[in-house]
């Protein structure tokens, strides 16, 4: 089966200069030597995503999650490695990204739709559906600057999914929306998945990752720490967060075949337990 996304050896670095003049000197005197060093945000990231699959990406703040999604959606370029994307991509990244605050919701729908590669006629055809799914009423003709964060998410998701994409990339923006809209959004995602749409999610919500994703990747300090079944990866992530004293984290298969995560220093181990009745009870 051909992958809709194939990532190989991906890395992203930013140049850091010791002072503001170093950048200018490096540009004006290119043969005088390098005046910066590279700060790597991501290194050696490789994975594939098949049609209809959903991949969850988790990690602490600064692990490189948003940078990875931006490279996959084409808003920034990698320093090393390659990304091959087969199909139309719709991305819901930073809240309000791509919206003009002084334009109305309707005007932003037209602009955002064209940025996604749709014609003005296609957008006009799906405008009633976008309005209905967003459910923001008369605010569709009000400037976006008066929208709440939840209203922006409603409109952004409605635009991104008005026409089923081959690949949908979603950052944690959906967590801003209310429960009712989250439920409707996840139902639409499940319907699209059955039709062959692939998904990339960033979320810290275990329920979202385990219920919607086929597998998950944990990023730690810009590298893949673990990849596998969503529940096992989330358990490893939670154990990593709880690890305050350089305790060991191990995973092993239980008798039922499920991966079990254990963390601790190993100084004390619970080998068994037995419940005894209280002799003083009547």
KOLNU-555104 format. One record per residue (C-alpha): residue in one letter; x, y, z. Coordinates in steps of 0.001 Angstrom, whole numbers. Each point is the difference from the previous one (the first is absolute). Layout:
+-----+---------+---------+---------+
! res !       X !       Y !       Z !
+-----+---------+---------+---------+
!   A !       X !       Y !       Z !
...
+-----+---------+---------+---------+
END
This chain:
+-----+---------+---------+---------+
! res !       X !       Y !       Z !
+-----+---------+---------+---------+
!   X !       0 !       0 !       0 !
!   X !    1433 !    3366 !   -1025 !
!   X !     628 !    2407 !    2888 !
!   X !   -1696 !    3383 !     -87 !
!   X !    2855 !    1374 !    2109 !
!   X !    3559 !   -1356 !      47 !
!   X !    2499 !    1723 !    2292 !
!   X !    3661 !   -1013 !     -34 !
!   X !    2842 !    1374 !    2130 !
!   X !   -1818 !    3281 !     595 !
!   X !    1765 !    2752 !    1902 !
!   X !    -543 !    3697 !     667 !
!   X !    2581 !    2445 !    1320 !
!   X !      39 !    3742 !     487 !
!   X !    3103 !    2198 !    -140 !
!   X !     818 !    1738 !    3274 !
!   X !    2334 !    2991 !      95 !
!   X !    1921 !    1260 !    3055 !
!   X !   -1083 !    3609 !    -649 !
!   X !   -2024 !    2032 !   -2501 !
!   X !    3042 !    1078 !   -2017 !
!   X !    1230 !   -3542 !    -626 !
!   X !   -2772 !    -694 !   -2515 !
!   X !     808 !    3200 !   -1911 !
!   X !    3748 !    -716 !     -23 !
!   X !    -584 !   -3556 !   -1228 !
!   X !   -2139 !    1343 !   -2824 !
!   X !    2361 !    2855 !    -952 !
!   X !    3236 !   -2003 !     312 !
!   X !   -1032 !   -3528 !   -1041 !
!   X !    3570 !   -1347 !    -199 !
!   X !    1001 !    1084 !    3499 !
!   X !   -1328 !   -3165 !    1592 !
!   X !   -3209 !   -1154 !    1643 !
!   X !   -1269 !    2271 !    2753 !
!   X !   -2943 !   -2071 !    1190 !
!   X !    -749 !   -3423 !    1402 !
!   X !   -2957 !   -2235 !    -769 !
!   X !   -2693 !    -679 !    2558 !
!   X !   -1714 !   -3287 !    -935 !
!   X !   -3726 !    -129 !     721 !
!   X !    -523 !   -3394 !   -1687 !
!   X !    2442 !   -2719 !   -1016 !
!   X !    -237 !   -3362 !   -1760 !
!   X !   -3795 !    -224 !    -241 !
!   X !   -1283 !   -2830 !   -2224 !
!   X !   -3494 !   -1486 !    -395 !
!   X !   -2652 !    -907 !   -2585 !
!   X !   -3738 !     624 !     -22 !
!   X !   -2328 !   -2183 !   -2083 !
!   X !   -3410 !    1020 !   -1431 !
!   X !   -2671 !      24 !    2707 !
!   X !    2504 !    -186 !    2856 !
!   X !      43 !    2409 !    2942 !
!   X !    3291 !     829 !    1712 !
!   X !     188 !    1738 !    3368 !
!   X !    3018 !    2138 !     875 !
!   X !     624 !     793 !    3660 !
!   X !    2749 !    1565 !    2055 !
!   X !     712 !    2781 !    2467 !
!   X !     102 !    3643 !   -1084 !
!   X !    3131 !     608 !   -2043 !
!   X !     303 !   -3606 !   -1169 !
!   X !    -424 !    1057 !   -3648 !
!   X !   -3622 !    -990 !    -642 !
!   X !   -1192 !    3247 !   -1571 !
!   X !    3182 !     321 !   -2071 !
!   X !    -592 !   -3486 !   -1402 !
!   X !   -3588 !     832 !    -951 !
!   X !    1080 !    3240 !   -1658 !
!   X !    2507 !   -1889 !   -2145 !
!   X !   -2586 !   -2611 !    -929 !
!   X !   -2494 !    2701 !    -983 !
!   X !    2660 !    1850 !   -2014 !
!   X !     108 !    3227 !    2028 !
!   X !    3686 !    -519 !     844 !
!   X !    2773 !   -1984 !   -1666 !
!   X !    2184 !   -2740 !    1534 !
!   X !    3743 !     402 !     494 !
!   X !     728 !   -3664 !    -668 !
!   X !   -1940 !   -3021 !   -1201 !
!   X !   -2998 !    -298 !   -2271 !
!   X !   -3802 !     187 !      90 !
!   X !   -2132 !   -1589 !   -2708 !
!   X !   -3697 !     916 !     115 !
!   X !   -2513 !   -1616 !   -2353 !
!   X !   -3342 !    1768 !      16 !
!   X !   -1699 !    3228 !    1045 !
!   X !     860 !    1197 !    3497 !
!   X !   -2222 !    2058 !    2300 !
!   X !    1600 !    1264 !    3205 !
!   X !   -1497 !    1449 !    3178 !
!   X !    3048 !    1273 !    1842 !
!   X !     412 !    3116 !    2139 !
!   X !   -3249 !    1593 !    1114 !
!   X !   -1060 !    2705 !   -2428 !
!   X !    2931 !    -612 !   -2349 !
!   X !    -977 !    1226 !   -3450 !
!   X !   -2963 !    2093 !    1205 !
!   X !     -10 !    3763 !    -547 !
!   X !   -1440 !    1566 !    3145 !
!   X !   -1632 !    2949 !   -1801 !
!   X !   -1759 !   -2124 !   -2628 !
!   X !   -3304 !   -1753 !     646 !
!   X !    -295 !   -3718 !     514 !
!   X !   -1489 !    -378 !   -3464 !
!   X !    2888 !    1904 !   -1591 !
!   X !    2486 !   -2126 !    1921 !
!   X !   -1729 !   -3144 !   -1241 !
!   X !     597 !    1136 !   -3582 !
!   X !    3647 !     834 !     642 !
!   X !     776 !   -3122 !    2032 !
!   X !   -1745 !   -2236 !   -2516 !
!   X !    2109 !    1403 !   -2821 !
!   X !    3150 !    -542 !    2073 !
!   X !   -1053 !   -3649 !     221 !
!   X !    -113 !    -105 !   -3798 !
!   X !   -3748 !     219 !    -574 !
!   X !   -1595 !    2214 !   -2633 !
!   X !   -2333 !    2854 !     931 !
!   X !   -2909 !   -2000 !   -1463 !
!   X !     833 !   -3076 !    2108 !
!   X !      43 !    2147 !    3121 !
!   X !   -3310 !    1625 !    -865 !
!   X !   -1526 !   -3456 !    -511 !
!   X !     992 !   -1190 !    3491 !
!   X !    -572 !    3336 !    1788 !
!   X !   -3436 !   -1051 !    1381 !
!   X !    1526 !   -3184 !    1426 !
!   X !    2869 !    1953 !    1564 !
!   X !   -2456 !    2417 !    1620 !
!   X !   -2173 !   -2831 !    1314 !
!   X !    2875 !   -2067 !    1416 !
!   X !    1752 !    2983 !    1602 !
!   X !   -3262 !    1023 !    1658 !
!   X !    1072 !    3590 !     724 !
!   X !   -3202 !    1548 !   -1370 !
!   X !      79 !    3662 !    -976 !
!   X !    3652 !     256 !    1052 !
!   X !     935 !   -1419 !   -3406 !
!   X !    -428 !    3562 !   -1304 !
!   X !    1837 !    1651 !    2908 !
!   X !    3762 !     766 !     139 !
!   X !    2042 !   -2910 !    1361 !
!   X !    1495 !    2342 !    2639 !
!   X !   -3290 !    -248 !    1944 !
!   X !      83 !   -3827 !      -3 !
!   X !     799 !   -2040 !    3072 !
!   X !    2751 !   -2615 !    -322 !
!   X !   -2675 !   -2699 !    -158 !
!   X !   -1770 !    1729 !   -2882 !
!   X !    3269 !     255 !   -1917 !
!   X !     565 !   -3735 !     448 !
!   X !   -3534 !    -776 !   -1177 !
!   X !     473 !    2005 !   -3175 !
!   X !    3551 !   -1236 !    -686 !
!   X !    -950 !   -3677 !     355 !
!   X !   -3128 !     467 !   -2121 !
!   X !    2108 !    1518 !   -2795 !
!   X !    2702 !   -2684 !     201 !
!   X !   -2531 !   -2831 !    -215 !
!   X !   -2679 !    1497 !   -2281 !
!   X !    1514 !   -2000 !   -2865 !
!   X !    1488 !   -3322 !    1107 !
!   X !    3810 !     218 !    -187 !
!   X !    2360 !   -2925 !    -546 !
!   X !    1959 !     997 !    3111 !
!   X !   -1201 !    2037 !    2980 !
!   X !    2560 !    1411 !    2427 !
!   X !   -1385 !    1228 !    3320 !
!   X !    1946 !    1699 !    2775 !
!   X !   -1511 !     414 !    3460 !
!   X !   -2345 !    2736 !   -1237 !
!   X !   -3050 !   -2271 !     389 !
!   X !     571 !    -134 !    3751 !
!   X !   -1105 !    3659 !     121 !
!   X !   -3474 !    -806 !   -1325 !
!   X !   -2952 !    -988 !    2140 !
!   X !    -866 !   -3647 !     642 !
!   X !   -2947 !     -53 !   -2400 !
!   X !    2087 !    1295 !   -2904 !
!   X !    2897 !   -2335 !     861 !
!   X !   -2415 !   -2938 !    -175 !
!   X !   -1316 !    1058 !   -3418 !
!   X !    3544 !     599 !   -1241 !
!   X !    1191 !   -3449 !    1071 !
!   X !   -3045 !   -1598 !   -1627 !
!   X !     853 !    1736 !   -3274 !
!   X !    3603 !   -1160 !     358 !
!   X !   -1134 !   -3613 !     455 !
!   X !   -2236 !     240 !   -3076 !
!   X !    2847 !    1408 !   -2099 !
!   X !    2333 !   -2709 !    1267 !
!   X !   -2371 !   -2686 !   -1282 !
!   X !     135 !    1715 !   -3404 !
!   X !    3801 !    -125 !     -58 !
!   X !    1107 !    3310 !    1534 !
!   X !    3194 !    -248 !    2066 !
!   X !     457 !    2017 !    3186 !
!   X !    2809 !    1459 !    2063 !
!   X !    -946 !    1161 !    3493 !
!   X !    1892 !    1865 !    2686 !
!   X !   -1735 !    -366 !    3337 !
!   X !     687 !    -641 !    3675 !
!   X !   -3458 !   -1516 !     399 !
!   X !     371 !   -3749 !     512 !
!   X !   -3613 !    -590 !   -1029 !
!   X !     516 !    1711 !   -3357 !
!   X !    3259 !   -1820 !    -724 !
!   X !   -1235 !   -3467 !    1005 !
!   X !   -3476 !     293 !   -1558 !
!   X !     872 !    1659 !   -3310 !
!   X !    3560 !   -1095 !    -778 !
!   X !    1351 !   -3289 !   -1339 !
!   X !    3466 !     711 !    1362 !
!   X !    1913 !    2751 !    1752 !
!   X !    3449 !    1585 !     129 !
!   X !    1551 !    1558 !    3104 !
!   X !    2438 !    2821 !    -736 !
!   X !    2582 !     815 !    2648 !
!   X !    2687 !    2657 !    -472 !
!   X !    -557 !      12 !   -3743 !
!   X !     292 !   -3763 !    -551 !
!   X !   -2393 !   -2951 !     -74 !
!   X !     111 !   -1524 !    3475 !
!   X !   -2505 !   -2765 !    -727 !
!   X !   -2499 !    -965 !   -2700 !
!   X !   -2775 !   -2569 !     267 !
!   X !   -3512 !    -689 !    1249 !
!   X !   -1635 !    3224 !    1230 !
!   X !    -774 !   -1262 !    3505 !
!   X !    3534 !   -1309 !     529 !
!   X !    1541 !    3251 !   -1249 !
!   X !   -2304 !    2106 !    2207 !
!   X !     862 !   -2145 !    3026 !
!   X !    3705 !     465 !    -732 !
!   X !    -543 !    3754 !    -360 !
!   X !   -1868 !     251 !    3307 !
!   X !    2704 !   -2056 !    1728 !
!   X !    2632 !    2308 !   -1488 !
!   X !   -1836 !    3056 !    1358 !
!   X !    -184 !   -1609 !    3449 !
!   X !    3691 !    -826 !     -57 !
!   X !    1596 !    2615 !    2250 !
!   X !    3007 !   -1939 !    1327 !
!   X !    1545 !   -1558 !   -3110 !
!   X !   -2001 !   -3151 !     568 !
!   X !      32 !   -2759 !   -2587 !
!   X !   -2946 !    -432 !   -2368 !
!   X !    -575 !   -3456 !   -1457 !
!   X !   -2695 !   -1614 !   -2117 !
!   X !    -864 !   -3670 !    -316 !
!   X !   -2856 !   -2084 !   -1356 !
!   X !   -2472 !   -1306 !    2582 !
!   X !   -1767 !   -3339 !     -27 !
!   X !   -2804 !    1498 !   -2093 !
!   X !    2512 !    1250 !   -2597 !
!   X !    -443 !    3668 !     912 !
!   X !    3050 !    2157 !     634 !
!   X !     455 !     933 !    3656 !
!   X !    2091 !    3006 !    1028 !
!   X !    1941 !      -2 !    3256 !
!   X !    2043 !    2800 !    1522 !
!   X !    1989 !     385 !    3200 !
!   X !    3459 !    -293 !    1540 !
!   X !    -306 !   -3756 !     526 !
!   X !     904 !     261 !    3684 !
!   X !   -3339 !   -1519 !    1000 !
!   X !   -2146 !   -2399 !   -2034 !
!   X !   -3545 !   -1197 !     718 !
!   X !     -13 !   -3721 !    -760 !
!   X !   -3541 !    -771 !    1117 !
!   X !   -2947 !    1037 !    2135 !
!   X !   -2732 !   -1737 !    1975 !
!   X !   -3149 !    1489 !    1568 !
!   X !    -645 !   -1213 !    3540 !
!   X !   -3329 !     432 !    1796 !
!   X !    -150 !    2127 !    3140 !
!   X !    -535 !   -2348 !    2958 !
!   X !   -1795 !    2769 !    1926 !
!   X !   -2733 !     355 !   -2609 !
!   X !   -3397 !   -1499 !    1014 !
+-----+---------+---------+---------+
END
